Amino acid sequence: MSSARKPVELASSWRSAAWSGFPDGDLEVVDTPRFLRPLVPFAAYEAPGAMAADRSGMFYVTSPNGARSSEGLYCMHEVAATAIHEAYPGHHLQMLTAQAQQSTIRRVLWTPVTVEGWALYCEELMAEEGYFASLEQRLFQRLHLLWRATRIVLDVGLHTRGMTPAEATGLHGGSPRHGSEPSRSRG
């Protein structure tokens, strides 16, 4: 867990040094519960409830289980981009901001387009600000961008263009790291 906590702490301190006016809200970095591991092979964010008084979010990280497996695919160079995307200034900040709104509609309605768009923008912003400590970390940030672009092609192909699950798995590379098997089986 410390390998995941360090980038979250760094992104949080970067946040307080570079920008002001962020809403308060704790973020707990925790090991992914076993029952969620098939759905969260690397990391995920769980926002505080839109109407809840508690403003704590959860950043789930699936710890590696030794060798490469579908439970715990992990790369230390990948953690920095994931921390930005999921924590600061990504999903956690965006959901805390939404939760602080007076309008019930603004608190409860969201779309993956804006949520993922914000997190991708944050990754690029932090790259421009010099957050990534190595070329390997920057490479994984770009790899994540490519992976998300591929998911758009898959989503459109599967839902509107007659792409079969086998074709989608072939295009996606069949990598369980990115959830191709769980996504297919969830329907």
Rosetta blueprint (number, residue, H / E / L):
1 M L
2 S H
3 S H
4 A H
5 R H
6 K H
7 P H
8 V H
9 E H
10 L H
11 A H
12 S H
13 S H
14 W H
15 R H
16 S H
17 A H
18 A H
19 W L
20 S L
21 G L
22 F L
23 P L
24 D L
25 G L
26 D L
27 L E
28 E E
29 V E
30 V E
31 D E
32 T L
33 P L
34 R H
35 F H
36 L H
37 R L
38 P L
39 L L
40 V L
41 P L
42 F L
43 A E
44 A E
45 Y E
46 E E
47 A L
48 P L
49 G L
50 A L
51 M L
52 A L
53 A L
54 D L
55 R L
56 S L
57 G E
58 M E
59 F E
60 Y E
61 V E
62 T L
63 S L
64 P L
65 N L
66 G L
67 A L
68 R L
69 S L
70 S L
71 E L
72 G L
73 L L
74 Y L
75 C L
76 M L
77 H L
78 E L
79 V H
80 A H
81 A H
82 T H
83 A H
84 I H
85 H H
86 E H
87 A L
88 Y L
89 P L
90 G L
91 H H
92 H H
93 L H
94 Q H
95 M H
96 L H
97 T H
98 A H
99 Q H
100 A L
101 Q L
102 Q L
103 S L
104 T H
105 I H
106 R H
107 R H
108 V H
109 L L
110 W L
111 T L
112 P H
113 V H
114 T H
115 V H
116 E H
117 G H
118 W H
119 A H
120 L H
121 Y H
122 C H
123 E H
124 E H
125 L H
126 M H
127 A H
128 E H
129 E L
130 G L
131 Y L
132 F L
133 A L
134 S L
135 L H
136 E H
137 Q H
138 R H
139 L H
140 F H
141 Q H
142 R H
143 L H
144 H H
145 L H
146 L H
147 W H
148 R H
149 A H
150 T H
151 R H
152 I H
153 V H
154 L H
155 D H
156 V H
157 G H
158 L H
159 H H
160 T H
161 R L
162 G L
163 M L
164 T L
165 P H
166 A H
167 E H
168 A H
169 T H
170 G H
171 L H
172 H H
173 G L
174 G L
175 S L
176 P H
177 R H
178 H H
179 G L
180 S H
181 E H
182 P H
183 S H
184 R H
185 S H
186 R H
187 G L
